[in-house]
Amino acid sequence: MTGNNQGFAEAVVRFRAELSAAVTRSRRATAEARDESATFREKTAALTGQAKPEAAAPTDETLRASAADWRRAQGLPVAEFEVPAPAPTAAPSPDDDDEDFSERSIMFRG
């Protein structure tokens, strides 16, 4: 009977040792992943500081025309885009009232 208990005790000791090693490996991997993520965030923050905050001006019409000519000469597709006109602003209709759209939900809670 003592032999069976001794084998079980050894198995428990091995299991605990393997479990401890697995936990140690997972903690090490987590720490490495956090370090890598922090480094990536720092590099990304540095790159965003170098980015131009202002919007780029539209490409000159002559440059766009010469680029389109080159693409046609190479047999590449050329997308023809019209310069969009500014969208008209929508004026409120005269029958719009200033009532809150949620007035019904305020008066009839439930």
GUPARO-238164 format. One record per atom (N, C-alpha, C): residue number from 1; residue in one letter; atom name; x, y, z. Coordinates in nm, 4 decimals, padded with zeros to 6 digits, m for minus. Layout:
REM GUPARO-238164
> n / res / atom / east / north / up
> NUM / a / CA / X / Y / Z
...
//
This chain:
REM GUPARO-238164
> n / res / atom / east / north / up
> 1 / m / N / 00.0806 / m00.1167 / 00.0000
> 1 / m / CA / 00.0000 / 00.0000 / 00.0000
> 1 / m / C / 00.0866 / 00.1254 / 00.0000
> 2 / t / N / 00.1992 / 00.1178 / 00.0658
> 2 / t / CA / 00.2879 / 00.2325 / 00.0740
> 2 / t / C / 00.3440 / 00.2668 / m00.0630
> 3 / g / N / 00.3664 / 00.1689 / m00.1484
> 3 / g / CA / 00.4191 / 00.1917 / m00.2826
> 3 / g / C / 00.3262 / 00.2751 / m00.3685
> 4 / n / N / 00.1956 / 00.2482 / m00.3588
> 4 / n / CA / 00.1006 / 00.3267 / m00.4370
> 4 / n / C / 00.0976 / 00.4723 / m00.3929
> 5 / n / N / 00.1007 / 00.4949 / m00.2633
> 5 / n / CA / 00.0988 / 00.6324 / m00.2121
> 5 / n / C / 00.2260 / 00.7069 / m00.2488
> 6 / q / N / 00.3378 / 00.6345 / m00.2475
> 6 / q / CA / 00.4638 / 00.6985 / m00.2822
> 6 / q / C / 00.4641 / 00.7398 / m00.4288
> 7 / g / N / 00.4120 / 00.6571 / m00.5155
> 7 / g / CA / 00.4029 / 00.6912 / m00.6577
> 7 / g / C / 00.3119 / 00.8104 / m00.6811
> 8 / f / N / 00.2023 / 00.8135 / m00.6084
> 8 / f / CA / 00.1098 / 00.9263 / m00.6204
> 8 / f / C / 00.1751 / 01.0549 / m00.5708
> 9 / a / N / 00.2458 / 01.0465 / m00.4596
> 9 / a / CA / 00.3135 / 01.1639 / m00.4034
> 9 / a / C / 00.4179 / 01.2177 / m00.5007
> 10 / e / N / 00.4914 / 01.1261 / m00.5659
> 10 / e / CA / 00.5903 / 01.1697 / m00.6645
> 10 / e / C / 00.5225 / 01.2370 / m00.7845
> 11 / a / N / 00.4092 / 01.1824 / m00.8252
> 11 / a / CA / 00.3351 / 01.2408 / m00.9376
> 11 / a / C / 00.2854 / 01.3809 / m00.9014
> 12 / v / N / 00.2404 / 01.3988 / m00.7779
> 12 / v / CA / 00.1942 / 01.5304 / m00.7342
> 12 / v / C / 00.3104 / 01.6283 / m00.7319
> 13 / v / N / 00.4256 / 01.5838 / m00.6849
> 13 / v / CA / 00.5433 / 01.6702 / m00.6808
> 13 / v / C / 00.5836 / 01.7099 / m00.8223
> 14 / r / N / 00.5833 / 01.6134 / m00.9165
> 14 / r / CA / 00.6179 / 01.6446 / m01.0564
> 14 / r / C / 00.5168 / 01.7409 / m01.1176
> 15 / f / N / 00.3882 / 01.7159 / m01.0887
> 15 / f / CA / 00.2828 / 01.8024 / m01.1408
> 15 / f / C / 00.3001 / 01.9455 / m01.0919
> 16 / r / N / 00.3264 / 01.9596 / m00.9628
> 16 / r / CA / 00.3444 / 02.0940 / m00.9062
> 16 / r / C / 00.4670 / 02.1626 / m00.9657
> 17 / a / N / 00.5737 / 02.0875 / m00.9880
> 17 / a / CA / 00.6949 / 02.1448 / m01.0473
> 17 / a / C / 00.6681 / 02.1892 / m01.1913
> 18 / e / N / 00.5970 / 02.1069 / m01.2679
> 18 / e / CA / 00.5645 / 02.1434 / m01.4063
> 18 / e / C / 00.4692 / 02.2631 / m01.4097
> 19 / l / N / 00.3743 / 02.2652 / m01.3186
> 19 / l / CA / 00.2816 / 02.3771 / m01.3109
> 19 / l / C / 00.3555 / 02.5057 / m01.2767
> 20 / s / N / 00.4467 / 02.4985 / m01.1819
> 20 / s / CA / 00.5248 / 02.6153 / m01.1428
> 20 / s / C / 00.6093 / 02.6646 / m01.2604
> 21 / a / N / 00.6700 / 02.5730 / m01.3342
> 21 / a / CA / 00.7507 / 02.6112 / m01.4502
> 21 / a / C / 00.6624 / 02.6766 / m01.5573
> 22 / a / N / 00.5432 / 02.6231 / m01.5779
> 22 / a / CA / 00.4517 / 02.6806 / m01.6775
> 22 / a / C / 00.4079 / 02.8207 / m01.6375
> 23 / v / N / 00.3793 / 02.8404 / m01.5111
> 23 / v / CA / 00.3395 / 02.9725 / m01.4627
> 23 / v / C / 00.4552 / 03.0709 / m01.4791
> 24 / t / N / 00.5763 / 03.0261 / m01.4490
> 24 / t / CA / 00.6942 / 03.1116 / m01.4646
> 24 / t / C / 00.7125 / 03.1517 / m01.6106
> 25 / r / N / 00.6976 / 03.0544 / m01.7024
> 25 / r / CA / 00.7105 / 03.0842 / m01.8460
> 25 / r / C / 00.6035 / 03.1830 / m01.8909
> 26 / s / N / 00.4809 / 03.1648 / m01.8420
> 26 / s / CA / 00.3733 / 03.2549 / m01.8833
> 26 / s / C / 00.3966 / 03.3958 / m01.8304
> 27 / r / N / 00.4475 / 03.4079 / m01.7099
> 27 / r / CA / 00.4759 / 03.5406 / m01.6545
> 27 / r / C / 00.5890 / 03.6079 / m01.7319
> 28 / r / N / 00.6887 / 03.5317 / m01.7696
> 28 / r / CA / 00.8004 / 03.5857 / m01.8479
> 28 / r / C / 00.7496 / 03.6313 / m01.9854
> 29 / a / N / 00.6657 / 03.5498 / m02.0488
> 29 / a / CA / 00.6117 / 03.5857 / m02.1799
> 29 / a / C / 00.5237 / 03.7099 / m02.1701
> 30 / t / N / 00.4460 / 03.7202 / m02.0639
> 30 / t / CA / 00.3616 / 03.8381 / m02.0445
> 30 / t / C / 00.4455 / 03.9629 / m02.0278
> 31 / a / N / 00.5516 / 03.9535 / m01.9500
> 31 / a / CA / 00.6397 / 04.0682 / m01.9284
> 31 / a / C / 00.7070 / 04.1095 / m02.0589
> 32 / e / N / 00.7522 / 04.0124 / m02.1386
> 32 / e / CA / 00.8149 / 04.0434 / m02.2671
> 32 / e / C / 00.7147 / 04.1078 / m02.3621
> 33 / a / N / 00.5918 / 04.0599 / m02.3624
> 33 / a / CA / 00.4889 / 04.1174 / m02.4496
> 33 / a / C / 00.4574 / 04.2612 / m02.4072
> 34 / r / N / 00.4524 / 04.2863 / m02.2783
> 34 / r / CA / 00.4276 / 04.4228 / m02.2299
> 34 / r / C / 00.5414 / 04.5158 / m02.2694
> 35 / d / N / 00.6652 / 04.4689 / m02.2558
> 35 / d / CA / 00.7803 / 04.5494 / m02.2949
> 35 / d / C / 00.7770 / 04.5808 / m02.4446
> 36 / e / N / 00.7464 / 04.4798 / m02.5238
> 36 / e / CA / 00.7403 / 04.4987 / m02.6690
> 36 / e / C / 00.6286 / 04.5966 / m02.7062
> 37 / s / N / 00.5155 / 04.5851 / m02.6393
> 37 / s / CA / 00.4032 / 04.6747 / m02.6643
> 37 / s / C / 00.4387 / 04.8181 / m02.6252
> 38 / a / N / 00.5054 / 04.8347 / m02.5136
> 38 / a / CA / 00.5449 / 04.9686 / m02.4692
> 38 / a / C / 00.6432 / 05.0306 / m02.5681
> 39 / t / N / 00.7384 / 04.9514 / m02.6164
> 39 / t / CA / 00.8341 / 05.0006 / m02.7151
> 39 / t / C / 00.7617 / 05.0421 / m02.8428
> 40 / f / N / 00.6657 / 04.9612 / m02.8857
> 40 / f / CA / 00.5892 / 04.9919 / m03.0060
> 40 / f / C / 00.5107 / 05.1213 / m02.9882
> 41 / r / N / 00.4478 / 05.1381 / m02.8716
> 41 / r / CA / 00.3725 / 05.2607 / m02.8452
> 41 / r / C / 00.4636 / 05.3830 / m02.8467
> 42 / e / N / 00.5835 / 05.3703 / m02.7896
> 42 / e / CA / 00.6778 / 05.4825 / m02.7879
> 42 / e / C / 00.7198 / 05.5199 / m02.9293
> 43 / k / N / 00.7498 / 05.4197 / m03.0120
> 43 / k / CA / 00.7888 / 05.4472 / m03.1504
> 43 / k / C / 00.6740 / 05.5093 / m03.2289
> 44 / t / N / 00.5535 / 05.4612 / m03.2036
> 44 / t / CA / 00.4370 / 05.5164 / m03.2722
> 44 / t / C / 00.4148 / 05.6610 / m03.2312
> 45 / a / N / 00.4300 / 05.6908 / m03.1035
> 45 / a / CA / 00.4138 / 05.8278 / m03.0557
> 45 / a / C / 00.5188 / 05.9192 / m03.1190
> 46 / a / N / 00.6414 / 05.8706 / m03.1327
> 46 / a / CA / 00.7465 / 05.9507 / m03.1956
> 46 / a / C / 00.7144 / 05.9766 / m03.3429
> 47 / l / N / 00.6624 / 05.8763 / m03.4107
> 47 / l / CA / 00.6277 / 05.8932 / m03.5515
> 47 / l / C / 00.5102 / 05.9884 / m03.5698
> 48 / t / N / 00.4131 / 05.9826 / m03.4811
> 48 / t / CA / 00.2992 / 06.0734 / m03.4947
> 48 / t / C / 00.3424 / 06.2175 / m03.4707
> 49 / g / N / 00.4453 / 06.2375 / m03.3910
> 49 / g / CA / 00.4977 / 06.3722 / m03.3705
> 49 / g / C / 00.5625 / 06.4272 / m03.4958
> 50 / q / N / 00.6135 / 06.3395 / m03.5818
> 50 / q / CA / 00.6785 / 06.3821 / m03.7051
> 50 / q / C / 00.5789 / 06.4034 / m03.8188
> 51 / a / N / 00.4568 / 06.3523 / m03.8032
> 51 / a / CA / 00.3571 / 06.3628 / m03.9100
> 51 / a / C / 00.3144 / 06.5077 / m03.9276
> 52 / k / N / 00.2777 / 06.5392 / m04.0511
> 52 / k / CA / 00.2334 / 06.6745 / m04.0802
> 52 / k / C / 00.0886 / 06.6913 / m04.0351
> 53 / p / N / 00.0619 / 06.7882 / m03.9505
> 53 / p / CA / m00.0757 / 06.8045 / m03.9032
> 53 / p / C / m00.1669 / 06.8725 / m04.0056
> 54 / e / N / m00.1113 / 06.9527 / m04.0975
> 54 / e / CA / m00.1962 / 07.0224 / m04.1924
> 54 / e / C / m00.2300 / 06.9322 / m04.3108
> 55 / a / N / m00.3414 / 06.9602 / m04.3732
> 55 / a / CA / m00.3847 / 06.8817 / m04.4889
> 55 / a / C / m00.3011 / 06.9213 / m04.6095
> 56 / a / N / m00.2764 / 06.8248 / m04.6942
> 56 / a / CA / m00.1965 / 06.8491 / m04.8145
> 56 / a / C / m00.2796 / 06.9254 / m04.9165
> 57 / a / N / m00.2131 / 07.0110 / m04.9905
> 57 / a / CA / m00.2806 / 07.0855 / m05.0963
> 57 / a / C / m00.3079 / 06.9912 / m05.2132
> 58 / p / N / m00.4132 / 07.0162 / m05.2895
> 58 / p / CA / m00.4415 / 06.9306 / m05.4047
> 58 / p / C / m00.3277 / 06.9388 / m05.5062
> 59 / t / N / m00.3074 / 06.8309 / m05.5769
> 59 / t / CA / m00.2019 / 06.8248 / m05.6772
> 59 / t / C / m00.2350 / 06.9191 / m05.7919
> 60 / d / N / m00.1325 / 06.9825 / m05.8429
> 60 / d / CA / m00.1496 / 07.0767 / m05.9541
> 60 / d / C / m00.2129 / 07.0059 / m06.0736
> 61 / e / N / m00.2981 / 07.0752 / m06.1451
> 61 / e / CA / m00.3706 / 07.0179 / m06.2584
> 61 / e / C / m00.2758 / 06.9678 / m06.3671
> 62 / t / N / m00.1676 / 07.0405 / m06.3924
> 62 / t / CA / m00.0741 / 06.9971 / m06.4977
> 62 / t / C / m00.0024 / 06.8683 / m06.4567
> 63 / l / N / 00.0300 / 06.8567 / m06.3286
> 63 / l / CA / 00.0943 / 06.7334 / m06.2812
> 63 / l / C / m00.0016 / 06.6150 / m06.2906
> 64 / r / N / m00.1287 / 06.6368 / m06.2558
> 64 / r / CA / m00.2257 / 06.5282 / m06.2671
> 64 / r / C / m00.2442 / 06.4865 / m06.4121
> 65 / a / N / m00.2456 / 06.5833 / m06.5032
> 65 / a / CA / m00.2625 / 06.5526 / m06.6457
> 65 / a / C / m00.1434 / 06.4732 / m06.6985
> 66 / s / N / m00.0206 / 06.5116 / m06.6599
> 66 / s / CA / 00.0967 / 06.4385 / m06.7085
> 66 / s / C / 00.1021 / 06.2977 / m06.6484
> 67 / a / N / 00.0565 / 06.2834 / m06.5233
> 67 / a / CA / 00.0528 / 06.1503 / m06.4617
> 67 / a / C / m00.0498 / 06.0626 / m06.5320
> 68 / a / N / m00.1641 / 06.1196 / m06.5680
> 68 / a / CA / m00.2667 / 06.0431 / m06.6393
> 68 / a / C / m00.2172 / 06.0030 / m06.7771
> 69 / d / N / m00.1465 / 06.0944 / m06.8452
> 69 / d / CA / m00.0899 / 06.0609 / m06.9771
> 69 / d / C / 00.0093 / 05.9457 / m06.9652
> 70 / w / N / 00.0928 / 05.9482 / m06.8636
> 70 / w / CA / 00.1914 / 05.8416 / m06.8450
> 70 / w / C / 00.1227 / 05.7082 / m06.8198
> 71 / r / N / 00.0181 / 05.7089 / m06.7335
> 71 / r / CA / m00.0538 / 05.5845 / m06.7063
> 71 / r / C / m00.1200 / 05.5298 / m06.8323
> 72 / r / N / m00.1780 / 05.6175 / m06.9138
> 72 / r / CA / m00.2383 / 05.5714 / m07.0398
> 72 / r / C / m00.1313 / 05.5123 / m07.1313
> 73 / a / N / m00.0135 / 05.5758 / m07.1388
> 73 / a / CA / 00.0954 / 05.5263 / m07.2239
> 73 / a / C / 00.1444 / 05.3895 / m07.1771
> 74 / q / N / 00.1338 / 05.3628 / m07.0469
> 74 / q / CA / 00.1776 / 05.2347 / m06.9918
> 74 / q / C / 00.0676 / 05.1307 / m06.9983
> 75 / g / N / m00.0507 / 05.1708 / m07.0439
> 75 / g / CA / m00.1625 / 05.0771 / m07.0515
> 75 / g / C / m00.2306 / 05.0556 / m06.9175
> 76 / l / N / m00.2132 / 05.1488 / m06.8273
> 76 / l / CA / m00.2740 / 05.1373 / m06.6954
> 76 / l / C / m00.4080 / 05.2095 / m06.6935
> 77 / p / N / m00.4992 / 05.1656 / m06.6082
> 77 / p / CA / m00.6278 / 05.2352 / m06.6014
> 77 / p / C / m00.6108 / 05.3744 / m06.5401
> 78 / v / N / m00.6878 / 05.4660 / m06.5908
> 78 / v / CA / m00.6850 / 05.6032 / m06.5414
> 78 / v / C / m00.8257 / 05.6387 / m06.4964
> 79 / a / N / m00.8387 / 05.6675 / m06.3709
> 79 / a / CA / m00.9694 / 05.7060 / m06.3181
> 79 / a / C / m00.9902 / 05.8541 / m06.3435
> 80 / e / N / m01.1014 / 05.8851 / m06.4035
> 80 / e / CA / m01.1356 / 06.0245 / m06.4301
> 80 / e / C / m01.2247 / 06.0746 / m06.3176
> 81 / f / N / m01.1756 / 06.1704 / m06.2441
> 81 / f / CA / m01.2508 / 06.2260 / m06.1330
> 81 / f / C / m01.2861 / 06.3698 / m06.1648
> 82 / e / N / m01.4084 / 06.4030 / m06.1372
> 82 / e / CA / m01.4490 / 06.5416 / m06.1489
> 82 / e / C / m01.4203 / 06.6103 / m06.0165
> 83 / v / N / m01.3872 / 06.7361 / m06.0255
> 83 / v / CA / m01.3651 / 06.8119 / m05.9029
> 83 / v / C / m01.5024 / 06.8391 / m05.8426
> 84 / p / N / m01.5260 / 06.7899 / m05.7233
> 84 / p / CA / m01.6598 / 06.8063 / m05.6649
> 84 / p / C / m01.6877 / 06.9518 / m05.6283
> 85 / a / N / m01.8090 / 06.9929 / m05.6553
> 85 / a / CA / m01.8526 / 07.1265 / m05.6159
> 85 / a / C / m01.8833 / 07.1241 / m05.4669
> 86 / p / N / m01.8658 / 07.2359 / m05.3994
> 86 / p / CA / m01.8977 / 07.2360 / m05.2562
> 86 / p / C / m02.0448 / 07.2038 / m05.2347
> 87 / a / N / m02.0700 / 07.1220 / m05.1371
> 87 / a / CA / m02.2073 / 07.0808 / m05.1074
> 87 / a / C / m02.2844 / 07.1977 / m05.0479
> 88 / p / N / m02.4062 / 07.2179 / m05.0971
> 88 / p / CA / m02.4850 / 07.3276 / m05.0400
> 88 / p / C / m02.5249 / 07.2943 / m04.8967
> 89 / t / N / m02.5280 / 07.3957 / m04.8159
> 89 / t / CA / m02.5682 / 07.3741 / m04.6771
> 89 / t / C / m02.7196 / 07.3690 / m04.6704
> 90 / a / N / m02.7690 / 07.2784 / m04.5947
> 90 / a / CA / m02.9129 / 07.2618 / m04.5811
> 90 / a / C / m02.9667 / 07.3642 / m04.4829
> 91 / a / N / m03.0590 / 07.4462 / m04.5317
> 91 / a / CA / m03.1214 / 07.5455 / m04.4450
> 91 / a / C / m03.2403 / 07.4809 / m04.3756
> 92 / p / N / m03.2610 / 07.5103 / m04.2492
> 92 / p / CA / m03.3753 / 07.4502 / m04.1795
> 92 / p / C / m03.5062 / 07.4984 / m04.2420
> 93 / s / N / m03.5998 / 07.4092 / m04.2525
> 93 / s / CA / m03.7293 / 07.4472 / m04.3082
> 93 / s / C / m03.8017 / 07.5373 / m04.2088
> 94 / p / N / m03.8856 / 07.6285 / m04.2603
> 94 / p / CA / m03.9475 / 07.7256 / m04.1695
> 94 / p / C / m04.0429 / 07.6643 / m04.0677
> 95 / d / N / m04.0926 / 07.5426 / m04.0939
> 95 / d / CA / m04.1860 / 07.4840 / m03.9983
> 95 / d / C / m04.1160 / 07.4056 / m03.8877
> 96 / d / N / m03.9817 / 07.4060 / m03.8871
> 96 / d / CA / m03.9099 / 07.3388 / m03.7778
> 96 / d / C / m03.9325 / 07.4148 / m03.6475
> 97 / d / N / m03.9691 / 07.3440 / m03.5460
> 97 / d / CA / m03.9820 / 07.4090 / m03.4166
> 97 / d / C / m03.8618 / 07.3718 / m03.3306
> 98 / d / N / m03.8418 / 07.4439 / m03.2280
> 98 / d / CA / m03.7252 / 07.4245 / m03.1433
> 98 / d / C / m03.7505 / 07.3260 / m03.0307
> 99 / e / N / m03.8565 / 07.2509 / m03.0394
> 99 / e / CA / m03.8876 / 07.1552 / m02.9344
> 99 / e / C / m03.7852 / 07.0420 / m02.9350
> 100 / d / N / m03.7589 / 06.9940 / m02.8196
> 100 / d / CA / m03.6677 / 06.8813 / m02.8055
> 100 / d / C / m03.7322 / 06.7569 / m02.8658
> 101 / f / N / m03.6551 / 06.6840 / m02.9490
> 101 / f / CA / m03.7101 / 06.5651 / m03.0146
> 101 / f / C / m03.7468 / 06.4572 / m02.9135
> 102 / s / N / m03.6912 / 06.4639 / m02.7954
> 102 / s / CA / m03.7174 / 06.3594 / m02.6975
> 102 / s / C / m03.8254 / 06.4005 / m02.5972
> 103 / e / N / m03.9020 / 06.5045 / m02.6310
> 103 / e / CA / m04.0033 / 06.5527 / m02.5373
> 103 / e / C / m04.1019 / 06.4436 / m02.5006
> 104 / r / N / m04.1415 / 06.3642 / m02.5980
> 104 / r / CA / m04.2381 / 06.2575 / m02.5720
> 104 / r / C / m04.1810 / 06.1576 / m02.4721
> 105 / s / N / m04.0514 / 06.1258 / m02.4874
> 105 / s / CA / m03.9912 / 06.0283 / m02.3966
> 105 / s / C / m03.9754 / 06.0865 / m02.2550
> 106 / i / N / m03.9670 / 06.2190 / m02.2450
> 106 / i / CA / m03.9556 / 06.2815 / m02.1137
> 106 / i / C / m04.0916 / 06.2804 / m02.0436
> 107 / m / N / m04.1970 / 06.3103 / m02.1208
> 107 / m / CA / m04.3287 / 06.3197 / m02.0611
> 107 / m / C / m04.3866 / 06.1837 / m02.0270
> 108 / f / N / m04.3560 / 06.0846 / m02.1080
> 108 / f / CA / m04.4148 / 05.9517 / m02.0876
> 108 / f / C / m04.3055 / 05.8514 / m02.0577
> 109 / r / N / m04.2488 / 05.8604 / m01.9442
> 109 / r / CA / m04.1435 / 05.7640 / m01.9057
> 109 / r / C / m04.2088 / 05.6322 / m01.8728
> 110 / g / N / m04.1531 / 05.5307 / m01.9281
> 110 / g / CA / m04.2093 / 05.4010 / m01.8928
> 110 / g / C / m04.1881 / 05.2986 / m01.9983
//
